[in-house]
Amino acid sequence: MPSAMEGPEVGEDADVSRYEETEDNNVSPTDLSELLKEGTKESHDRAENTQFVKDFLKGRIRKELFKLATVALHFTYSALEEEMDRNKDNPVFAPLYFPVELHRREALAKDLKYFYGEDWKEKIQCSEATQQYVDRIHHVGQHEPELLVAHAYTRYMGDLSGGQVLKKVAQRALKLPSTEEGIQFYVFENVSNAQQFKQLYRARMNALDLDKNTKERIVEEANRAFRFNMQVFDELDKIGRSLPEEAQDGGFPVHDGKGDIRKCPYYADKLGAAGPGCPFHAAVGLARQPLVQLVLAACVAVAAGAAAWYIL
């Protein structure tokens, strides 16, 4: 994924034996991972410039809208993982079947229970844009399973990359518990090293026995997946315009969509990031003082290129 920020290592007790392989350094331009990377750049750029995503990266995400986004994720991943289960023994997809490491349905159920209560299933419904996405995933899984690779790659590789930045933004902007309730979707307990896992996943993709035409169709389907995501973003943005504004913590946005979140000690303290950077944020204890708040508001804090479509 272009411009993706790597996720943290999680899950010390995870079974890592399945992805201790290393990626072949001699990647060919005709490898599926390279074709997807190059063939979806334009779609990626368009997705990360949707208003919903730009607002999210700036910390301008209202809880009600975040809840609806989580609902959309639930329906999307339920469809995706149902079709992945259906095709777990199909050679066109089987090498990419990692239910323990990747599946998100249980995590999303925990998030929805946190936001909506025990009876969350009775309180949610699939939106029009999400339903179109879901219908396409089911069609692919049942009639063109080789294209399921595009949807799995587009979703999970993003979740393990820029999704880890979005987790931190959401946690602070919505004042969610430090114990990660409400953002379990972004927590991969059974992936001990995100970078190594992504390397294995790409290597497995490149080893699939696919002809040139099928690879081209997979790239086309990945671009279609981006379009579905953008339609969901636009739908959420329209809903967001009708919601009342909510005051942000401290009276300033979480970040302005520029810079690198890992370089700011203020965010290192508040979001669990790390790395040297902005001297104005070194004294986090002063953050509540009005003058310092003005400085904080002006601080450059996060990477704008953090693969925006990773939310959905």
C-alpha positions as CSV (number, residue, x, y, z in Angstrom):
1,M,0.0,0.0,0.0
2,P,1.5,3.4,-1.0
3,S,2.4,5.8,1.8
4,A,1.2,3.4,4.5
5,M,2.5,3.8,8.0
6,E,3.5,0.5,9.6
7,G,1.4,-0.9,12.5
8,P,2.9,-1.8,15.9
9,E,3.9,-5.2,17.0
10,V,1.1,-6.8,19.1
11,G,0.2,-10.1,20.6
12,E,3.2,-11.5,22.3
13,D,1.6,-15.0,22.6
14,A,0.6,-15.1,18.9
15,D,1.3,-18.1,16.8
16,V,4.0,-16.6,14.5
17,S,5.1,-19.8,12.9
18,R,2.8,-19.3,10.0
19,Y,4.5,-16.1,8.8
20,E,8.2,-16.5,9.6
21,E,8.9,-16.7,5.9
22,T,10.6,-13.8,4.3
23,E,9.5,-11.9,1.2
24,D,11.5,-12.5,-2.0
25,N,13.6,-9.3,-2.5
26,N,13.6,-9.9,-6.3
27,V,10.1,-8.6,-6.8
28,S,9.1,-8.5,-10.5
29,P,6.9,-5.7,-12.1
30,T,4.6,-8.5,-13.2
31,D,4.1,-9.8,-9.6
32,L,0.5,-9.3,-8.4
33,S,1.6,-7.2,-5.4
34,E,3.4,-4.8,-7.7
35,L,0.6,-4.7,-10.2
36,L,-1.8,-3.8,-7.4
37,K,0.4,-1.2,-5.9
38,E,0.9,0.6,-9.2
39,G,-2.6,-0.1,-10.6
40,T,-4.4,1.4,-7.6
41,K,-2.3,4.5,-6.9
42,E,-4.9,6.9,-8.6
43,S,-7.8,5.3,-6.7
44,H,-5.8,5.5,-3.5
45,D,-5.1,9.2,-3.9
46,R,-8.8,9.9,-4.6
47,A,-9.9,7.9,-1.6
48,E,-7.6,9.7,0.8
49,N,-8.8,13.1,-0.4
50,T,-12.5,12.4,0.3
51,Q,-13.9,14.9,2.8
52,F,-14.8,12.2,5.3
53,V,-11.3,10.9,5.4
54,K,-9.6,14.3,5.6
55,D,-11.8,15.2,8.5
56,F,-11.1,11.9,10.2
57,L,-7.3,12.5,9.9
58,K,-7.7,15.9,11.5
59,G,-9.5,14.4,14.4
60,R,-12.9,15.8,13.3
61,I,-14.8,12.6,13.7
62,R,-18.0,12.7,15.7
63,K,-18.8,9.7,17.8
64,E,-22.2,9.1,16.1
65,L,-20.5,9.1,12.8
66,F,-17.7,6.8,14.0
67,K,-20.4,4.4,15.3
68,L,-22.0,4.4,11.8
69,A,-18.6,3.8,10.2
70,T,-18.2,0.8,12.6
71,V,-21.6,-0.5,11.5
72,A,-20.5,-0.3,7.8
73,L,-17.4,-2.2,8.7
74,H,-19.4,-4.9,10.4
75,F,-21.5,-5.6,7.3
76,T,-18.5,-5.3,5.0
77,Y,-16.3,-7.7,6.9
78,S,-19.2,-10.1,7.6
79,A,-19.6,-10.5,3.9
80,L,-15.9,-10.7,3.1
81,E,-15.2,-13.3,5.7
82,E,-18.2,-15.4,4.9
83,E,-16.9,-15.6,1.3
84,M,-13.4,-16.2,2.5
85,D,-14.6,-19.1,4.6
86,R,-16.5,-20.4,1.6
87,N,-13.3,-20.4,-0.5
88,K,-10.8,-21.4,2.1
89,D,-9.9,-24.6,0.1
90,N,-10.1,-23.0,-3.3
91,P,-6.5,-22.8,-4.8
92,V,-7.2,-19.3,-6.2
93,F,-7.6,-18.0,-2.6
94,A,-6.5,-20.7,-0.1
95,P,-2.9,-19.4,0.4
96,L,-4.4,-16.1,1.7
97,Y,-6.7,-17.6,4.2
98,F,-5.6,-16.4,7.7
99,P,-8.7,-16.4,9.9
100,V,-6.9,-16.4,13.2
101,E,-4.6,-13.5,12.3
102,L,-6.9,-11.4,10.2
103,H,-10.7,-11.9,10.6
104,R,-12.4,-8.9,12.1
105,R,-16.0,-10.0,12.8
106,E,-15.5,-10.8,16.5
107,A,-13.6,-7.6,17.0
108,L,-16.3,-5.5,15.4
109,A,-19.0,-7.3,17.5
110,K,-17.1,-6.1,20.6
111,D,-17.0,-2.5,19.3
112,L,-20.7,-2.5,18.4
113,K,-21.5,-3.9,21.8
114,Y,-19.5,-1.1,23.4
115,F,-21.2,1.6,21.4
116,Y,-24.8,0.2,21.2
117,G,-25.2,-2.2,24.1
118,E,-26.0,-5.9,24.3
119,D,-28.8,-5.6,21.8
120,W,-26.6,-4.0,19.2
121,K,-27.8,-6.3,16.5
122,E,-31.3,-4.9,16.7
123,K,-30.1,-1.3,16.6
124,I,-28.1,-1.4,13.4
125,Q,-28.9,-1.6,9.7
126,C,-26.9,-1.8,6.5
127,S,-26.8,1.5,4.6
128,E,-27.4,1.7,0.9
129,A,-23.8,2.3,-0.1
130,T,-22.6,-0.5,2.2
131,Q,-25.2,-2.9,0.8
132,Q,-23.8,-2.3,-2.7
133,Y,-20.3,-3.2,-1.5
134,V,-21.6,-6.2,0.4
135,D,-23.5,-7.5,-2.7
136,R,-20.4,-7.2,-4.8
137,I,-18.3,-9.2,-2.3
138,H,-20.9,-12.0,-2.3
139,H,-21.1,-12.0,-6.1
140,V,-17.3,-12.3,-6.3
141,G,-17.0,-15.0,-3.6
142,Q,-19.7,-17.1,-5.3
143,H,-19.0,-16.6,-8.9
144,E,-15.5,-15.2,-9.4
145,P,-13.5,-16.3,-6.3
146,E,-10.2,-15.4,-7.9
147,L,-11.2,-11.7,-7.5
148,L,-11.7,-12.2,-3.8
149,V,-8.0,-11.6,-3.5
150,A,-8.5,-7.9,-4.5
151,H,-11.0,-7.3,-1.7
152,A,-9.0,-9.1,1.0
153,Y,-5.8,-7.4,0.0
154,T,-7.4,-3.9,-0.1
155,R,-8.9,-4.3,3.3
156,Y,-6.5,-6.2,5.5
157,M,-3.2,-4.7,4.3
158,G,-4.7,-1.3,4.9
159,D,-5.9,-2.3,8.4
160,L,-2.4,-3.4,9.3
161,S,-0.9,-0.2,8.0
162,G,-2.6,3.2,8.0
163,G,-5.4,1.8,10.1
164,Q,-3.1,1.8,13.1
165,V,-2.8,5.6,12.8
166,L,-6.5,5.9,12.5
167,K,-6.9,3.9,15.7
168,K,-4.8,6.4,17.7
169,V,-6.6,9.4,16.1
170,A,-10.0,7.9,17.0
171,Q,-9.0,7.0,20.5
172,R,-8.0,10.5,21.4
173,A,-10.6,12.4,19.4
174,L,-13.5,10.4,20.9
175,K,-11.9,10.1,24.3
176,L,-12.1,6.3,24.2
177,P,-10.7,4.2,27.0
178,S,-7.0,3.4,27.0
179,T,-8.0,-0.3,27.3
180,E,-9.1,0.0,23.6
181,E,-12.8,-0.5,23.9
182,G,-14.5,0.8,20.8
183,I,-11.4,0.3,18.6
184,Q,-11.0,-3.5,18.8
185,F,-11.3,-3.5,15.0
186,Y,-7.8,-2.1,14.7
187,V,-6.3,-4.5,17.3
188,F,-4.6,-7.6,15.7
189,E,-3.8,-9.7,18.8
190,N,-2.5,-12.6,16.7
191,V,-0.2,-10.7,14.5
192,S,3.1,-10.3,16.4
193,N,4.8,-8.3,13.7
194,A,2.7,-6.4,11.1
195,Q,5.6,-5.7,8.7
196,Q,6.6,-9.4,8.5
197,F,3.1,-10.5,8.1
198,K,2.4,-8.1,5.3
199,Q,5.6,-9.4,3.6
200,L,4.3,-12.9,3.8
201,Y,0.9,-11.9,2.5
202,R,2.4,-10.3,-0.5
203,A,4.7,-13.2,-1.2
204,R,1.7,-15.6,-1.0
205,M,-0.2,-13.4,-3.5
206,N,2.8,-13.4,-5.9
207,A,3.0,-17.2,-5.7
208,L,-0.7,-17.7,-6.8
209,D,-0.9,-19.5,-10.1
210,L,-2.6,-16.7,-12.1
211,D,-2.3,-15.7,-15.8
212,K,-1.9,-12.2,-17.0
213,N,-5.5,-11.7,-17.7
214,T,-6.6,-12.8,-14.2
215,K,-4.0,-10.5,-12.6
216,E,-5.4,-7.6,-14.6
217,R,-8.9,-8.4,-13.5
218,I,-7.8,-8.5,-9.9
219,V,-6.3,-5.0,-10.2
220,E,-9.5,-3.8,-11.8
221,E,-11.5,-5.4,-8.9
222,A,-9.2,-3.6,-6.4
223,N,-10.0,-0.3,-8.0
224,R,-13.7,-1.3,-7.8
225,A,-13.2,-1.9,-4.1
226,F,-11.8,1.6,-3.7
227,R,-14.8,3.0,-5.4
228,F,-17.2,1.2,-3.1
229,N,-15.2,2.5,-0.1
230,M,-15.4,6.1,-1.5
231,Q,-19.2,5.7,-1.9
232,V,-19.5,4.7,1.8
233,F,-17.2,7.7,2.7
234,D,-19.5,10.1,0.7
235,E,-22.6,8.6,2.4
236,L,-21.1,9.1,5.8
237,D,-20.0,12.6,5.0
238,K,-23.6,13.5,4.0
239,I,-24.8,12.1,7.3
240,G,-22.1,14.0,9.1
241,R,-23.3,17.4,7.8
242,S,-26.6,16.9,9.5
243,L,-25.0,16.1,12.9
244,P,-24.3,18.9,15.5
245,E,-20.7,19.9,16.0
246,E,-19.0,18.4,19.0
247,A,-16.3,20.2,20.9
248,Q,-12.8,18.7,20.6
249,D,-10.6,17.9,23.6
250,G,-8.8,21.1,24.6
251,G,-10.6,23.2,21.9
252,F,-8.3,22.3,19.0
253,P,-8.2,19.5,16.4
254,V,-6.2,16.4,16.9
255,H,-4.0,17.2,14.0
256,D,-4.0,19.1,10.7
257,G,-3.4,16.2,8.4
258,K,0.3,17.1,7.8
259,G,3.6,15.9,9.2
260,D,4.3,12.7,11.0
261,I,2.4,11.7,14.1
262,R,5.4,9.7,15.3
263,K,7.6,12.8,15.7
264,C,5.5,14.6,18.2
265,P,6.0,13.9,22.0
266,Y,2.6,15.3,22.7
267,Y,1.0,12.6,20.7
268,A,3.6,10.1,22.0
269,D,2.1,10.7,25.4
270,K,-1.5,11.0,24.5
271,L,-1.7,8.4,21.7
272,G,1.1,6.0,22.6
273,A,3.2,7.0,19.6
274,A,7.0,7.4,19.9
275,G,9.9,9.4,18.4
276,P,11.6,12.8,18.8
277,G,10.1,15.9,17.4
278,C,8.1,19.0,18.3
279,P,9.8,20.8,21.3
280,F,6.6,22.7,22.2
281,H,5.0,19.4,23.1
282,A,7.8,18.1,25.3
283,A,6.1,19.5,28.4
284,V,2.9,17.7,28.1
285,G,1.9,18.7,31.6
286,L,1.5,22.3,30.4
287,A,-1.0,21.3,27.7
288,R,-4.0,22.6,29.7
289,Q,-2.6,26.2,29.8
290,P,-4.3,28.5,27.3
291,L,-1.0,29.7,25.7
292,V,0.3,26.2,25.3
293,Q,-3.1,25.2,23.7
294,L,-2.5,27.8,21.0
295,V,0.9,26.3,20.4
296,L,-0.6,22.8,20.3
297,A,-3.2,23.9,17.8
298,A,-0.5,25.0,15.4
299,C,1.7,21.9,15.7
300,V,2.2,19.7,12.7
301,A,1.4,16.2,13.9
302,V,0.4,13.5,11.5
303,A,1.1,12.0,8.1
304,A,-1.4,13.1,5.5
305,G,-0.5,10.2,3.3
306,A,-1.6,7.5,5.8
307,A,-3.7,5.5,3.4
308,A,-7.0,7.1,4.0
309,W,-9.2,4.4,2.8
310,Y,-8.2,2.1,5.7
311,I,-11.1,3.2,7.7
312,L,-13.6,1.1,5.8
